[in-house]
Amino acid sequence: MSRPFIRLGLSIFLTATLVGCNSSDDSDDDTIQNENTSVPTLPEENFNYANLNLPEHLTQNDFPGRFQFQYAATDFDNTPVDNTVTNAGATLGRVLFYDKRLSANGTISCSSCHQAQHAFSDPEIQSRGFDGELTRRHSMGLVNARFFFSGKFFWDERAGSLEEQVLMPFQDPIEMGLILAELEEIVTNQSYYPELFRNAFGDENISSDRIARALAQFIRSLVSTTAKYDIARSEVQSPIVDFPAFTEQENTGKSLFFLPRELADGTNVNCAGCHVTEAFAGPIPNDLEQITTHSTNNGLDAESTNDQGIFESTQNRRDQGKFKAPSLRNIAVRAPFMHDGRFNSLEAVIEHYSSGIQAHPRLSAPLLDSEGNPVRFDFTEQEKEALVAFLNTLTDDDMLNDEKFSNPFN
């Protein structure tokens, strides 16, 4: 669909969605039209988004002192002081997140590429935009987005904040195909938005800035606190002791994840060094290294060719092939994995670290042995199975099925 057609047809599209016009007998078109003419169903009183009941293991650091790279998850909260989460703001954000009207032809919403049942990611390697074209990279999961200390978003960290990030898909010619003026016009023409904006911001003024702030509030409310890991963790004082509620296999996998593993040359490696805090988001800041990002290169390839990662945003050669890593919460339901969706299973991901790390020039230092070669975790088959069992304990079904995060247009 060409840009001139989008702009010339905008007022017609708005009218059609408001009055329920449908000129086609095709059943798929009927489905799209029914979705576009619906209004959100919301509770009389807003759901609680603002006062999250965070468990202590997210608000304090209970790792022993020798784990110098560990922190409390809340130490890395990227919520700005001028956009704290409110119940009304996140409610507005929820509606915006699921509203398919907010694309060039009324077929795509934020939730199309960030599906709740898939941990707010996409089960496809690449997502389809409003006109059927494919995105460049795999859709990143959104759970625990608030616990990334840098506050930068996208795989290449090109957005300086979540508030900046949420407006970019609307303007992407593949994803949603609008300009901000069109986005504001569509929102303005829906009968249900004035009250939602008034509740969230005190008046009915609709702007792209307010749209961004509301969406960011909703996404920051997507915090996992009720996985099996959390329930079991509440019974102990430390994350590195055995959890009574875990199976032996799950505890083995947890130890493999958290504790240092000594390799044949004496090098110590572990998984938790790059997935820090008990929100499992990382890696850690390192002020001793003069770089523009704290994201890493994990040796997916020996060299970067068609995708330079964070280098594309910073133009710093030391950032070549580095990518932001989403939280590991709900990872078991978020396949495929990595920025290009190359791994279809957790087993394949673990095998990469066990035997497949490549000698990229920018390979992260923790993945180099004492001689500067890529490390090999060399997990046994039993250890691989234990790691998968542990990662499955990070799935938070209650959170992913919570009505307050669901589609209000259903």
C-alpha positions in Angstrom: 0.0 0.0 0.0 1.5 3.3 -1.0 1.9 6.2 1.4 -0.3 8.6 -0.8 -3.1 6.0 -0.7 -2.8 5.8 3.1 -3.1 9.5 3.6 -5.9 10.1 1.0 -7.9 7.2 2.4 -7.5 8.0 6.1 -10.8 9.9 6.5 -12.6 7.2 4.6 -11.0 4.5 6.8 -12.0 6.4 9.9 -15.6 6.8 8.8 -15.8 3.1 7.9 -14.5 1.9 11.2 -16.8 4.2 13.1 -20.1 3.4 11.3 -19.3 -0.3 10.7 -19.2 -0.1 6.9 -18.4 -3.4 5.3 -18.4 -3.7 1.5 -17.1 -7.2 1.2 -18.7 -10.6 1.8 -15.4 -12.3 2.6 -15.5 -13.9 6.0 -11.9 -12.7 6.8 -12.9 -9.2 6.1 -16.0 -9.6 8.3 -13.7 -10.7 11.2 -11.4 -7.7 10.7 -14.4 -5.4 10.5 -16.0 -6.8 13.6 -12.8 -6.3 15.5 -12.5 -2.7 14.3 -16.0 -1.7 15.2 -15.9 -3.0 18.7 -15.3 -0.9 21.8 -13.1 -2.0 24.7 -14.8 -3.6 27.7 -13.2 -2.3 30.9 -14.0 -2.8 34.6 -15.9 -0.1 36.5 -12.8 0.4 38.6 -9.4 0.2 37.0 -7.2 -2.9 37.6 -4.3 -2.4 39.9 -1.2 -1.6 37.8 0.5 1.0 40.0 1.0 -0.8 43.3 2.7 -4.0 42.3 3.2 -6.4 45.2 6.8 -7.1 44.4 8.4 -10.0 46.3 11.4 -9.3 48.4 13.7 -11.1 46.0 13.0 -8.4 43.4 13.5 -5.5 45.9 16.6 -6.7 47.6 19.8 -8.5 46.6 20.1 -11.8 48.6 23.1 -13.2 46.6 26.3 -13.7 48.7 28.9 -11.0 48.5 31.1 -13.0 46.1 28.4 -12.5 43.5 29.6 -9.0 42.8 27.6 -8.7 39.5 24.3 -9.2 41.2 21.8 -6.5 42.3 18.2 -6.1 43.3 15.9 -5.9 40.2 14.5 -2.6 41.5 18.0 -1.1 41.4 17.6 -1.1 37.6 14.0 0.2 37.3 14.0 2.5 34.3 10.7 4.3 35.1 11.2 8.0 34.7 10.1 10.3 37.5 7.7 12.1 35.1 5.9 9.0 34.0 5.3 6.7 36.9 2.7 4.0 36.4 -0.8 4.9 37.3 -3.9 2.7 37.1 -5.7 5.0 34.7 -2.6 5.5 32.6 -1.9 1.8 32.2 -5.6 1.2 31.4 -5.3 3.7 28.6 -2.1 2.0 27.5 -3.8 -1.4 27.5 -6.5 -0.2 25.1 -3.9 1.5 22.8 -1.8 -1.7 22.9 -4.6 -3.9 21.6 -6.4 -1.4 19.3 -6.1 -2.5 15.6 -7.4 0.8 14.4 -4.0 2.2 15.1 -2.5 1.0 11.8 -2.7 2.1 8.2 -5.5 -0.4 7.3 -6.8 -1.3 10.7 -5.4 -4.9 10.8 -2.4 -4.6 13.2 -1.9 -3.6 16.8 1.0 -3.7 19.1 -0.3 -7.0 20.4 -0.1 -8.6 17.0 3.6 -8.9 17.4 3.6 -9.1 21.2 1.2 -11.8 22.1 0.4 -12.5 25.7 0.3 -16.3 25.3 3.9 -16.1 23.9 5.2 -13.9 26.7 4.4 -10.8 24.7 6.5 -11.9 21.8 5.7 -13.6 18.4 5.9 -17.3 17.7 7.0 -16.5 14.1 10.7 -15.8 13.3 9.7 -12.4 11.8 6.4 -10.6 12.4 4.0 -9.5 9.6 3.2 -5.8 9.3 -0.1 -4.2 8.2 0.5 -5.0 4.5 1.9 -8.5 5.0 5.6 -7.6 4.8 8.0 -9.1 7.3 9.9 -7.2 9.9 13.7 -7.3 9.9 14.2 -9.0 13.3 12.3 -11.3 15.7 9.8 -9.7 18.0 11.4 -9.1 21.5 9.5 -10.2 24.6 8.3 -7.3 26.8 8.0 -8.9 30.3 10.1 -7.2 32.9 11.1 -4.4 30.5 11.2 -2.0 33.4 14.2 -3.8 34.9 16.7 -2.9 32.2 19.0 -0.3 33.8 19.9 1.5 30.6 16.3 2.2 29.6 17.3 1.6 26.0 15.0 -0.6 23.8 15.0 -2.7 20.6 17.6 -5.3 19.9 19.9 -2.6 18.7 19.0 -0.1 21.5 18.1 2.6 19.0 15.4 3.9 21.2 16.7 5.9 24.2 13.7 5.1 26.4 10.5 3.1 26.4 8.5 6.2 25.8 10.5 6.8 22.6 10.4 3.1 21.6 6.6 2.7 21.7 6.0 5.3 19.0 8.4 3.8 16.5 6.3 0.8 15.3 3.4 3.1 14.5 5.7 5.0 12.2 7.5 2.0 10.7 6.5 1.6 7.0 6.4 -2.2 7.4 4.8 -2.6 10.9 1.9 -0.1 11.2 2.5 2.4 8.4 1.4 5.7 10.0 2.8 9.1 10.8 2.2 10.6 14.2 -0.4 13.0 12.9 -2.4 10.1 11.5 -2.1 8.2 14.7 -3.4 11.2 16.7 -6.3 11.6 14.3 -7.4 8.0 14.5 -7.3 8.1 18.3 -9.2 11.4 18.4 -11.9 9.9 16.2 -12.7 7.0 18.5 -15.5 7.6 21.0 -13.9 5.8 23.9 -10.6 7.6 24.1 -11.6 11.1 25.4 -12.7 9.7 28.8 -9.6 7.4 29.0 -7.3 10.3 28.4 -9.1 12.5 30.9 -8.8 9.8 33.5 -5.1 9.3 32.8 -4.0 12.9 32.3 -6.7 15.2 33.7 -8.1 16.4 30.4 -9.2 15.0 27.0 -6.2 16.4 25.0 -4.8 13.7 22.8 -1.2 13.8 21.7 1.5 11.4 20.6 3.4 12.2 23.8 0.5 11.1 25.9 0.0 8.0 23.8 3.7 7.1 24.3 3.5 7.7 28.1 0.3 5.5 28.5 1.8 2.7 26.4 5.0 2.8 28.4 3.1 2.6 31.6 1.2 -0.5 30.5 4.4 -2.2 29.3 6.2 -1.4 32.6 3.4 -3.0 34.5 4.2 -6.4 32.7 6.1 -7.8 35.6 6.4 -11.4 36.4 6.1 -12.3 40.1 4.0 -15.5 40.3 6.0 -18.2 38.4 7.0 -21.4 40.1 10.4 -19.9 40.7 8.8 -17.0 42.7 6.6 -19.3 44.8 9.5 -21.6 45.6 11.9 -18.7 46.2 9.6 -17.3 48.9 10.3 -20.3 51.1 14.1 -19.6 51.3 16.4 -16.7 52.2 18.9 -17.1 49.3 18.6 -17.9 45.6 21.5 -20.3 45.5 20.3 -22.8 48.1 18.1 -25.7 47.1 14.4 -24.8 46.9 12.3 -27.3 48.8 9.5 -26.8 46.3 11.8 -27.6 43.3 12.4 -31.1 42.0 16.0 -32.4 42.2 16.4 -31.8 38.5 15.1 -28.2 38.8 17.5 -27.5 41.7 20.4 -28.9 39.6 19.5 -26.7 36.7 19.3 -23.7 39.1 22.8 -24.4 40.4 24.1 -24.7 36.9 22.6 -21.4 36.0 23.7 -19.4 39.1 27.0 -21.0 40.2 30.4 -20.6 38.6 31.4 -23.5 36.4 35.2 -24.2 36.3 36.4 -25.2 32.8 39.5 -27.4 32.1 41.8 -24.3 31.9 40.6 -22.9 35.2 38.3 -20.4 33.7 35.0 -19.8 35.7 31.9 -19.1 33.7 28.2 -19.1 34.5 24.8 -18.1 32.9 23.8 -15.6 35.6 26.7 -13.2 34.8 24.8 -12.0 31.7 21.2 -12.5 33.0 21.4 -10.6 36.3 19.0 -10.0 39.2 16.1 -12.3 40.0 14.2 -10.6 37.2 16.8 -12.4 34.9 17.5 -9.2 32.9 20.9 -8.2 32.0 23.8 -7.8 31.7 25.4 -5.7 34.4 26.8 -2.2 34.1 30.6 -2.0 33.9 31.9 1.6 34.3 35.5 0.5 33.8 34.9 -0.3 30.2 34.6 2.7 27.9 31.8 1.5 25.7 28.4 2.9 24.6 26.4 -0.2 25.6 26.4 -2.9 28.2 24.7 -5.4 25.9 26.9 -8.3 24.7 28.0 -10.4 21.8 27.3 -14.0 22.6 29.1 -15.6 19.8 26.2 -16.5 17.5 28.5 -15.9 14.5 32.2 -15.6 13.8 31.6 -12.2 12.1 28.7 -9.7 11.7 27.6 -9.3 8.1 24.0 -8.2 7.3 23.1 -7.3 10.9 25.6 -5.3 12.9 23.4 -5.0 16.0 24.0 -2.1 18.4 26.8 -0.8 16.2 24.1 0.4 13.8 22.9 2.7 16.5 26.2 3.8 18.1 28.7 3.5 15.2 31.1 2.3 17.8 33.1 -0.5 16.3 33.3 -2.3 19.7 29.5 -2.7 19.5 29.5 -4.8 16.3 27.4 -7.9 16.7 26.1 -6.9 20.2 22.4 -7.2 20.9 20.1 -6.4 23.8 18.9 -9.5 25.7 15.3 -9.7 26.9 14.5 -11.0 30.4 14.5 -14.8 30.7 11.1 -14.7 32.5 8.6 -16.8 30.5 11.4 -17.9 28.1 10.0 -21.4 27.7 6.9 -20.1 25.9 8.8 -17.5 23.8 10.4 -19.5 21.1 12.0 -18.9 18.6 15.1 -17.3 20.3 17.7 -14.7 19.5 17.3 -11.5 17.5 17.0 -13.5 14.3 14.9 -16.3 15.7 17.5 -18.9 14.7 16.9 -21.3 17.6 13.6 -23.1 17.8 14.0 -24.6 21.3 15.6 -24.1 24.6 17.7 -27.2 23.9 19.2 -25.5 20.9 20.0 -22.4 22.9 21.7 -24.4 25.6 23.7 -26.4 22.9 25.0 -23.1 21.5 26.5 -22.2 24.9 27.7 -25.8 25.4 29.5 -26.2 22.2 28.8 -23.6 19.6 30.0 -20.2 20.7 31.9 -18.5 17.8 35.1 -16.5 18.0 33.6 -13.1 17.0 36.1 -10.2 17.4 33.6 -8.6 19.8 32.7 -11.7 21.8 31.8 -10.8 25.4 34.8 -11.2 27.8 33.0 -13.6 30.1 32.7 -16.0 27.2 36.5 -16.1 26.6 38.8 -18.5 28.2 42.2 -17.8 29.6 43.8 -18.0 26.1 41.2 -15.7 24.5 39.2 -18.5 22.8 35.4 -19.0 23.0 34.5 -21.0 26.1 32.7 -24.3 25.9 30.4 -25.0 28.8 30.4 -28.7 27.7 27.1 -29.6 29.5 26.3 -33.3 29.8 22.9 -34.4 28.5 21.6 -34.6 32.0 22.8 -31.1 32.7 21.1 -29.8 29.6 17.9 -31.4 30.7 18.3 -29.9 34.1 18.8 -26.4 32.7 15.7 -26.7 30.6 13.7 -27.9 33.7 14.9 -24.8 35.6 14.1 -22.4 32.8 10.6 -23.8 32.7 10.1 -22.7 36.4 10.4 -19.1 35.1 7.1 -19.4 33.2 4.4 -17.3 34.9 1.0 -18.6 33.6 -0.9 -16.5 36.1 0.7 -13.3 34.8 0.3 -14.2 31.1 -3.4 -15.0 31.6 -4.2 -12.1 33.9 -7.3 -10.2 32.6 -5.6 -6.9 33.2 -3.1 -7.7 30.5 -5.6 -9.2 28.1 -7.3 -7.8 25.0 -10.1 -5.5 26.1 -11.7 -5.7 22.6 -12.5 -9.4 22.9 
